Amino acid sequence: MTMLTLNAILKVMKEVPVNRLEELYQFIHSLTPATKQTETLRKKILSFGGAFSDMSNKDYNDYLNQTKKSRTKLFDRKIDL
């Protein structure tokens, strides 16, 4: 088996149909080290930005207050070990 060169791979990649480029990009990213995958994860996390934008300020503040109360109740308690 001959060793592939980057140029040989790039030539084949040029033949990929335009509608499949996103899939190819995601596949290539799945092969890269974890440090480079953090950028993909960061983009996924940021895609949730504005998820509460359709809530009124009052509803959003109520949500935040309830979340804080729940966290305090669940995680700020004394536990005997």
PyMOL commands that place a pseudoatom at each C-alpha (Angstrom):
pseudoatom trace, name=CA, resn=MET, resi=1, chain=A, elem=C, hetatm=0, pos=[0.000, 0.000, 0.000]
pseudoatom trace, name=CA, resn=THR, resi=2, chain=A, elem=C, hetatm=0, pos=[1.391, 3.394, -0.948]
pseudoatom trace, name=CA, resn=MET, resi=3, chain=A, elem=C, hetatm=0, pos=[1.429, 6.241, 1.499]
pseudoatom trace, name=CA, resn=LEU, resi=4, chain=A, elem=C, hetatm=0, pos=[-1.078, 8.967, 0.719]
pseudoatom trace, name=CA, resn=THR, resi=5, chain=A, elem=C, hetatm=0, pos=[0.168, 12.505, 0.505]
pseudoatom trace, name=CA, resn=LEU, resi=6, chain=A, elem=C, hetatm=0, pos=[-1.780, 15.570, 1.527]
pseudoatom trace, name=CA, resn=ASN, resi=7, chain=A, elem=C, hetatm=0, pos=[-1.946, 16.645, -2.121]
pseudoatom trace, name=CA, resn=ALA, resi=8, chain=A, elem=C, hetatm=0, pos=[-3.496, 13.308, -3.141]
pseudoatom trace, name=CA, resn=ILE, resi=9, chain=A, elem=C, hetatm=0, pos=[-6.123, 13.650, -0.427]
pseudoatom trace, name=CA, resn=LEU, resi=10, chain=A, elem=C, hetatm=0, pos=[-6.872, 17.251, -1.397]
pseudoatom trace, name=CA, resn=LYS, resi=11, chain=A, elem=C, hetatm=0, pos=[-7.353, 16.216, -5.045]
pseudoatom trace, name=CA, resn=VAL, resi=12, chain=A, elem=C, hetatm=0, pos=[-9.966, 13.664, -3.995]
pseudoatom trace, name=CA, resn=MET, resi=13, chain=A, elem=C, hetatm=0, pos=[-11.625, 16.172, -1.676]
pseudoatom trace, name=CA, resn=LYS, resi=14, chain=A, elem=C, hetatm=0, pos=[-12.059, 18.591, -4.602]
pseudoatom trace, name=CA, resn=GLU, resi=15, chain=A, elem=C, hetatm=0, pos=[-14.411, 16.039, -6.158]
pseudoatom trace, name=CA, resn=VAL, resi=16, chain=A, elem=C, hetatm=0, pos=[-16.776, 15.997, -3.172]
pseudoatom trace, name=CA, resn=PRO, resi=17, chain=A, elem=C, hetatm=0, pos=[-20.170, 17.478, -4.157]
pseudoatom trace, name=CA, resn=VAL, resi=18, chain=A, elem=C, hetatm=0, pos=[-20.891, 20.882, -2.641]
pseudoatom trace, name=CA, resn=ASN, resi=19, chain=A, elem=C, hetatm=0, pos=[-23.954, 19.564, -0.800]
pseudoatom trace, name=CA, resn=ARG, resi=20, chain=A, elem=C, hetatm=0, pos=[-21.732, 17.075, 1.082]
pseudoatom trace, name=CA, resn=LEU, resi=21, chain=A, elem=C, hetatm=0, pos=[-18.995, 19.500, 2.169]
pseudoatom trace, name=CA, resn=GLU, resi=22, chain=A, elem=C, hetatm=0, pos=[-20.504, 20.096, 5.645]
pseudoatom trace, name=CA, resn=GLU, resi=23, chain=A, elem=C, hetatm=0, pos=[-20.575, 16.340, 6.234]
pseudoatom trace, name=CA, resn=LEU, resi=24, chain=A, elem=C, hetatm=0, pos=[-16.948, 16.055, 5.094]
pseudoatom trace, name=CA, resn=TYR, resi=25, chain=A, elem=C, hetatm=0, pos=[-15.956, 18.941, 7.348]
pseudoatom trace, name=CA, resn=GLN, resi=26, chain=A, elem=C, hetatm=0, pos=[-17.621, 17.325, 10.371]
pseudoatom trace, name=CA, resn=PHE, resi=27, chain=A, elem=C, hetatm=0, pos=[-15.938, 13.998, 9.591]
pseudoatom trace, name=CA, resn=ILE, resi=28, chain=A, elem=C, hetatm=0, pos=[-12.502, 15.610, 9.334]
pseudoatom trace, name=CA, resn=HIS, resi=29, chain=A, elem=C, hetatm=0, pos=[-13.121, 17.371, 12.651]
pseudoatom trace, name=CA, resn=SER, resi=30, chain=A, elem=C, hetatm=0, pos=[-14.012, 14.047, 14.255]
pseudoatom trace, name=CA, resn=LEU, resi=31, chain=A, elem=C, hetatm=0, pos=[-10.506, 12.844, 13.413]
pseudoatom trace, name=CA, resn=THR, resi=32, chain=A, elem=C, hetatm=0, pos=[-8.643, 15.803, 14.909]
pseudoatom trace, name=CA, resn=PRO, resi=33, chain=A, elem=C, hetatm=0, pos=[-7.229, 15.909, 18.441]
pseudoatom trace, name=CA, resn=ALA, resi=34, chain=A, elem=C, hetatm=0, pos=[-9.586, 16.897, 21.263]
pseudoatom trace, name=CA, resn=THR, resi=35, chain=A, elem=C, hetatm=0, pos=[-8.019, 20.347, 21.587]
pseudoatom trace, name=CA, resn=LYS, resi=36, chain=A, elem=C, hetatm=0, pos=[-9.302, 21.259, 18.142]
pseudoatom trace, name=CA, resn=GLN, resi=37, chain=A, elem=C, hetatm=0, pos=[-12.688, 19.686, 18.832]
pseudoatom trace, name=CA, resn=THR, resi=38, chain=A, elem=C, hetatm=0, pos=[-13.259, 22.176, 21.632]
pseudoatom trace, name=CA, resn=GLU, resi=39, chain=A, elem=C, hetatm=0, pos=[-13.994, 24.835, 18.992]
pseudoatom trace, name=CA, resn=THR, resi=40, chain=A, elem=C, hetatm=0, pos=[-16.790, 22.656, 17.599]
pseudoatom trace, name=CA, resn=LEU, resi=41, chain=A, elem=C, hetatm=0, pos=[-18.166, 22.152, 21.113]
pseudoatom trace, name=CA, resn=ARG, resi=42, chain=A, elem=C, hetatm=0, pos=[-17.936, 25.883, 21.767]
pseudoatom trace, name=CA, resn=LYS, resi=43, chain=A, elem=C, hetatm=0, pos=[-19.993, 26.601, 18.646]
pseudoatom trace, name=CA, resn=LYS, resi=44, chain=A, elem=C, hetatm=0, pos=[-22.619, 24.064, 19.710]
pseudoatom trace, name=CA, resn=ILE, resi=45, chain=A, elem=C, hetatm=0, pos=[-22.874, 25.645, 23.161]
pseudoatom trace, name=CA, resn=LEU, resi=46, chain=A, elem=C, hetatm=0, pos=[-23.114, 29.146, 21.708]
pseudoatom trace, name=CA, resn=SER, resi=47, chain=A, elem=C, hetatm=0, pos=[-25.950, 27.999, 19.436]
pseudoatom trace, name=CA, resn=PHE, resi=48, chain=A, elem=C, hetatm=0, pos=[-28.163, 28.054, 22.551]
pseudoatom trace, name=CA, resn=GLY, resi=49, chain=A, elem=C, hetatm=0, pos=[-27.559, 31.788, 22.954]
pseudoatom trace, name=CA, resn=GLY, resi=50, chain=A, elem=C, hetatm=0, pos=[-30.826, 33.674, 22.963]
pseudoatom trace, name=CA, resn=ALA, resi=51, chain=A, elem=C, hetatm=0, pos=[-32.824, 30.570, 23.884]
pseudoatom trace, name=CA, resn=PHE, resi=52, chain=A, elem=C, hetatm=0, pos=[-34.782, 32.637, 26.420]
pseudoatom trace, name=CA, resn=SER, resi=53, chain=A, elem=C, hetatm=0, pos=[-35.159, 35.706, 24.209]
pseudoatom trace, name=CA, resn=ASP, resi=54, chain=A, elem=C, hetatm=0, pos=[-38.882, 35.109, 23.689]
pseudoatom trace, name=CA, resn=MET, resi=55, chain=A, elem=C, hetatm=0, pos=[-39.536, 35.319, 27.463]
pseudoatom trace, name=CA, resn=SER, resi=56, chain=A, elem=C, hetatm=0, pos=[-40.614, 38.553, 29.099]
pseudoatom trace, name=CA, resn=ASN, resi=57, chain=A, elem=C, hetatm=0, pos=[-38.155, 40.124, 31.536]
pseudoatom trace, name=CA, resn=LYS, resi=58, chain=A, elem=C, hetatm=0, pos=[-40.502, 39.281, 34.410]
pseudoatom trace, name=CA, resn=ASP, resi=59, chain=A, elem=C, hetatm=0, pos=[-40.751, 35.602, 33.402]
pseudoatom trace, name=CA, resn=TYR, resi=60, chain=A, elem=C, hetatm=0, pos=[-36.994, 35.392, 32.862]
pseudoatom trace, name=CA, resn=ASN, resi=61, chain=A, elem=C, hetatm=0, pos=[-36.270, 36.943, 36.282]
pseudoatom trace, name=CA, resn=ASP, resi=62, chain=A, elem=C, hetatm=0, pos=[-38.773, 34.548, 37.883]
pseudoatom trace, name=CA, resn=TYR, resi=63, chain=A, elem=C, hetatm=0, pos=[-36.976, 31.666, 36.142]
pseudoatom trace, name=CA, resn=LEU, resi=64, chain=A, elem=C, hetatm=0, pos=[-33.581, 32.861, 37.435]
pseudoatom trace, name=CA, resn=ASN, resi=65, chain=A, elem=C, hetatm=0, pos=[-34.868, 33.288, 40.988]
pseudoatom trace, name=CA, resn=GLN, resi=66, chain=A, elem=C, hetatm=0, pos=[-36.475, 29.848, 40.996]
pseudoatom trace, name=CA, resn=THR, resi=67, chain=A, elem=C, hetatm=0, pos=[-33.276, 28.296, 39.612]
pseudoatom trace, name=CA, resn=LYS, resi=68, chain=A, elem=C, hetatm=0, pos=[-31.197, 29.949, 42.348]
pseudoatom trace, name=CA, resn=LYS, resi=69, chain=A, elem=C, hetatm=0, pos=[-33.600, 28.732, 45.038]
pseudoatom trace, name=CA, resn=SER, resi=70, chain=A, elem=C, hetatm=0, pos=[-33.490, 25.183, 43.656]
pseudoatom trace, name=CA, resn=ARG, resi=71, chain=A, elem=C, hetatm=0, pos=[-29.694, 25.165, 43.548]
pseudoatom trace, name=CA, resn=THR, resi=72, chain=A, elem=C, hetatm=0, pos=[-29.459, 26.451, 47.097]
pseudoatom trace, name=CA, resn=LYS, resi=73, chain=A, elem=C, hetatm=0, pos=[-31.955, 23.891, 48.326]
pseudoatom trace, name=CA, resn=LEU, resi=74, chain=A, elem=C, hetatm=0, pos=[-30.235, 21.013, 46.538]
pseudoatom trace, name=CA, resn=PHE, resi=75, chain=A, elem=C, hetatm=0, pos=[-26.564, 21.831, 46.945]
pseudoatom trace, name=CA, resn=ASP, resi=76, chain=A, elem=C, hetatm=0, pos=[-26.101, 24.139, 49.939]
pseudoatom trace, name=CA, resn=ARG, resi=77, chain=A, elem=C, hetatm=0, pos=[-27.143, 21.717, 52.651]
pseudoatom trace, name=CA, resn=LYS, resi=78, chain=A, elem=C, hetatm=0, pos=[-25.179, 20.100, 55.438]
pseudoatom trace, name=CA, resn=ILE, resi=79, chain=A, elem=C, hetatm=0, pos=[-24.380, 16.461, 54.874]
pseudoatom trace, name=CA, resn=ASP, resi=80, chain=A, elem=C, hetatm=0, pos=[-23.074, 14.186, 57.635]
pseudoatom trace, name=CA, resn=LEU, resi=81, chain=A, elem=C, hetatm=0, pos=[-20.422, 11.879, 56.280]
for i in range(1, 81): cmd.bond("trace and resi %d" % i, "trace and resi %d" % (i + 1))
show_as sticks, trace
zoom trace
